[in-house]
Amino acid sequence: MLCRASLTSRTLGVALKRWCRHHRLLTDDLVHRLTVTDGVAELIVEEKRDLGPMREFCLITSLRFVIGYACWLIDSRIALDETAFAFEAPLHSDVYPLLFSPGPVRFGSDRTGFRFDGTLSGSCATARRAVDDPDAEARASADRVEVPAGDRLLTQRARGRLKRGFYSAASLAEELNLSVRTLYRQLHDEGTSLQTLKDEARLDKAIDLLRRTERPIKQISQAVGFRNEKSFARAFRSWTGYPPTAYRSDTNSSIRKA
């Protein structure tokens, strides 16, 4: 019923708000609330009664239902920035990062819920295709645990980190809460590589410095992670077809003509 009530939603945000609202028709023991602030979405589960020995199971299951259904709706894995629980870490706490990844999991918090990128409000293509599909609810139920393979979110997160600095594979993997082997494997599965993402970040920064500053090429090469000017010039030419000095000259000439 919860799945069907949200199937016609045009965005993920609308679908999750409907889920939260309609969940109260089933039970008011747990109340779900979705907020989006400064680009960060947060889904909180409020406990309205003492859940007793079933508390941990109820909270975990409730959150897994929501995140699994949301992934199915947009046909992509949703990377959680953080998950929090309002109870102390259980003896089996090492299992939690597998259930709520890749962000950290905190225990003893003042709330139970998770945070993720609030810009993930794209159209729910899978949901619209499923409206006329009698097996849609069955597949949604199965996908509560198995996230879709067509995931591109690690590439986005890695690209965002690399724009802030040039990481080694080990430090980037640690930043993303992954092993180095998993980082390489998942990027490969998404059709890219760490080196490709590093080159993109270096090129973007180099172009920005060439356009906005008068810094010598040697300084720019060091700023974007090259040991010497020759290596930078060779790489820049392979990326753009121009040596850095010619690119800067052409850019400045175009600005003056404009």
SVG drawing of the C-alpha trace seen along z (x, -y; Angstrom):
<svg xmlns="http://www.w3.org/2000/svg" viewBox="-5 -44 65 54">
<polyline fill="none" stroke="black" stroke-width="0.4" points="0.0,0.0 2.8,-2.4 4.6,-1.6 1.4,-2.1 0.6,-5.4 3.9,-6.9 4.2,-5.3 2.9,-8.4 5.2,-10.8 7.2,-13.0 10.2,-13.4 11.9,-11.4 11.1,-14.2 7.4,-14.0 7.4,-10.2 9.2,-10.1 6.9,-12.7 3.9,-10.6 5.5,-7.6 5.9,-9.4 2.4,-10.7 0.7,-7.4 2.8,-5.3 0.7,-6.8 -2.3,-5.1 -0.7,-1.8 0.7,-2.6 1.4,-5.7 4.0,-3.9 6.7,-5.2 6.3,-8.6 8.6,-9.4 9.5,-13.0 11.5,-14.2 13.2,-17.6 15.5,-19.2 17.8,-22.0 20.7,-23.6 20.8,-20.7 20.8,-18.0 17.8,-15.7 17.1,-14.0 14.6,-11.3 13.9,-10.9 11.9,-8.2 10.2,-9.3 9.2,-6.7 5.8,-7.3 5.7,-4.4 8.0,-2.0 9.0,0.6 10.5,2.9 12.9,5.7 11.8,5.2 13.0,1.6 16.3,2.2 14.6,4.5 11.7,2.1 14.0,-1.0 16.4,0.9 13.6,2.4 11.8,-0.8 14.8,-2.7 15.8,0.2 12.3,0.2 12.4,-3.5 16.0,-3.6 15.4,-0.4 12.1,-1.8 13.8,-5.1 16.6,-3.4 14.1,-1.5 12.1,-4.6 15.0,-6.4 16.8,-3.2 20.0,-4.1 21.7,-3.5 21.4,-6.4 24.6,-7.0 23.9,-7.9 26.0,-10.7 25.3,-9.6 22.9,-7.3 22.2,-7.8 20.4,-5.7 19.0,-6.8 20.3,-3.7 23.8,-2.5 25.9,-0.4 24.9,3.3 27.4,6.1 26.8,6.7 27.4,3.0 30.0,3.9 27.0,5.1 25.5,1.6 27.9,0.1 26.9,2.8 23.2,1.9 23.6,-1.8 26.5,-2.8 28.7,-4.5 28.5,-7.3 29.3,-6.7 26.8,-5.2 26.5,-6.8 24.9,-5.4 23.7,-7.1 22.3,-10.0 19.4,-12.2 17.6,-10.9 17.1,-8.0 17.4,-8.5 19.7,-9.1 21.0,-12.0 21.7,-12.1 22.1,-14.4 19.0,-16.6 19.5,-17.3 18.5,-13.7 15.1,-14.8 15.1,-13.6 12.1,-12.0 11.0,-8.6 11.2,-6.9 11.0,-3.4 7.9,-4.3 6.1,-5.6 7.0,-2.5 5.6,-0.4 2.2,-2.0 0.8,0.4 2.9,3.3 1.1,5.8 4.4,7.1 5.7,3.7 5.0,4.1 6.6,7.5 9.8,6.2 9.8,3.2 9.7,5.5 12.6,7.5 14.6,4.4 14.3,3.2 17.5,5.1 19.2,5.4 20.0,2.0 20.0,1.5 23.1,2.1 22.8,-1.0 24.5,-3.2 26.6,-6.3 26.6,-8.0 30.1,-6.9 31.5,-8.7 29.6,-11.9 30.9,-11.7 34.4,-11.0 34.4,-13.8 33.2,-16.2 35.9,-15.2 38.6,-15.5 37.6,-19.0 38.5,-20.0 42.0,-18.4 44.0,-15.7 43.8,-12.6 45.8,-9.4 43.7,-6.2 44.1,-5.3 43.0,-8.7 40.1,-9.0 38.9,-5.5 39.1,-6.4 37.2,-9.7 34.4,-7.7 34.4,-4.9 35.5,-2.3 38.4,0.0 40.8,-0.9 39.9,2.3 36.2,1.5 36.8,-2.1 38.6,-0.9 36.0,1.9 32.9,-0.3 34.4,-3.1 35.1,-0.6 31.6,0.8 30.4,-2.8 32.4,-3.1 35.2,-5.4 38.5,-5.2 40.2,-7.1 42.8,-8.5 40.1,-9.8 38.4,-11.6 41.7,-13.0 42.5,-14.3 39.1,-15.9 39.7,-17.7 43.2,-18.8 42.0,-20.1 39.1,-22.1 41.4,-23.7 44.2,-24.4 41.7,-26.1 40.3,-28.2 43.8,-29.4 44.8,-30.1 41.6,-32.1 41.4,-34.0 45.0,-34.6 48.4,-35.7 50.2,-33.0 53.2,-31.5 52.7,-28.2 55.2,-26.6 53.1,-27.6 49.9,-26.4 51.5,-23.0 52.4,-22.6 49.0,-23.8 47.3,-21.0 49.6,-18.3 52.4,-18.1 56.0,-17.9 57.3,-20.0 56.1,-22.3 56.9,-20.0 54.8,-17.2 51.9,-19.6 52.2,-21.1 52.3,-17.6 49.2,-16.5 47.3,-19.7 47.9,-19.4 46.6,-15.9 43.5,-17.0 42.7,-20.1 44.8,-20.0 46.6,-23.2 49.7,-24.0 48.8,-26.0 50.4,-29.2 48.4,-29.1 45.2,-28.3 45.7,-31.3 46.5,-33.5 43.5,-32.4 41.2,-32.8 42.5,-36.3 42.1,-37.3 38.5,-36.1 37.7,-38.0 39.2,-41.2 37.2,-40.8 34.0,-40.2"/>
</svg>
